[in-house]
Amino acid sequence: MTNEIAIGVFGVVVAVIASLLALLRLQEHWISYRATAEALKTEKFVFLTQTQPYDKEDAFHLLVQRVEALLSKEYTEWMQAMMKPSKGENTL
């Protein structure tokens, strides 16, 4: 009898966790975050090795512009995701 209760409780916990993950879209946000982090890492190494496009005199200025563009894109996508109603929400 206690095994049946434990299995039932475990099933409810799994269902609640799965629902929260779907509701908050954590996997989508994590994938976007990691893509931006990897792009920033790539920019860093390309800058440090002074390969194209960072092989010119204004390399630091270009780095700042490109990093700011990546961060702005990430922030914009995050804000749009936060403002977008969930599929289950009623929009009037």
C-alpha positions in Angstrom: 0.0 0.0 0.0 2.8 2.5 0.8 4.5 1.7 -2.5 1.3 2.6 -4.3 1.1 5.9 -2.5 4.8 6.7 -3.1 4.4 6.0 -6.8 1.3 8.2 -6.9 3.1 11.0 -5.2 6.1 10.6 -7.5 3.8 10.8 -10.5 2.2 14.0 -9.2 5.6 15.6 -8.6 6.8 14.7 -12.1 3.6 16.1 -13.6 3.9 19.4 -11.7 7.6 19.7 -12.7 6.8 19.0 -16.4 3.9 21.6 -16.3 6.2 24.3 -14.8 8.9 23.6 -17.4 6.4 23.9 -20.2 4.7 27.0 -18.7 7.9 28.9 -18.0 9.6 27.7 -21.3 12.8 27.2 -19.4 14.3 25.0 -22.1 13.8 27.6 -24.8 15.3 30.3 -22.7 18.3 28.2 -21.8 19.0 27.4 -25.4 18.9 31.1 -26.3 21.1 32.0 -23.4 23.7 29.3 -24.3 23.7 30.4 -27.9 24.5 34.0 -26.9 27.1 32.8 -24.4 28.9 30.8 -27.1 28.7 33.6 -29.6 30.3 35.9 -27.0 33.0 33.4 -26.4 33.7 33.2 -30.1 34.0 37.0 -30.3 36.4 37.0 -27.4 38.8 34.4 -29.0 38.6 36.0 -32.4 39.4 39.4 -30.9 42.3 37.9 -28.8 43.9 36.2 -31.8 43.4 39.4 -33.9 41.9 37.5 -36.8 39.4 39.0 -39.2 37.5 41.3 -38.6 39.6 42.3 -35.6 42.9 42.6 -37.6 42.4 46.4 -38.0 43.3 49.4 -35.9 39.8 50.0 -34.5 39.5 46.3 -33.3 38.3 47.2 -29.8 35.7 49.6 -31.0 34.4 46.8 -33.4 34.4 44.3 -30.5 32.3 46.6 -28.4 29.8 47.1 -31.2 29.4 43.4 -32.0 29.1 42.4 -28.3 26.5 45.1 -27.7 24.6 43.9 -30.8 24.6 40.3 -29.4 23.5 41.4 -26.0 20.8 43.7 -27.4 19.4 40.8 -29.5 19.3 38.5 -26.5 17.6 41.1 -24.3 15.0 41.9 -27.0 14.2 38.2 -27.6 13.9 37.7 -23.8 11.5 40.7 -23.4 9.4 39.5 -26.3 9.2 36.1 -24.7 8.2 37.5 -21.4 5.5 39.8 -22.9 4.1 37.1 -25.2 1.0 35.4 -23.6 1.2 31.7 -23.0 -0.7 29.4 -25.4 -3.3 28.7 -22.7 -3.9 32.4 -21.8 -7.0 34.1 -23.1 -6.2 37.1 -25.2 -8.8 39.8 -25.8 
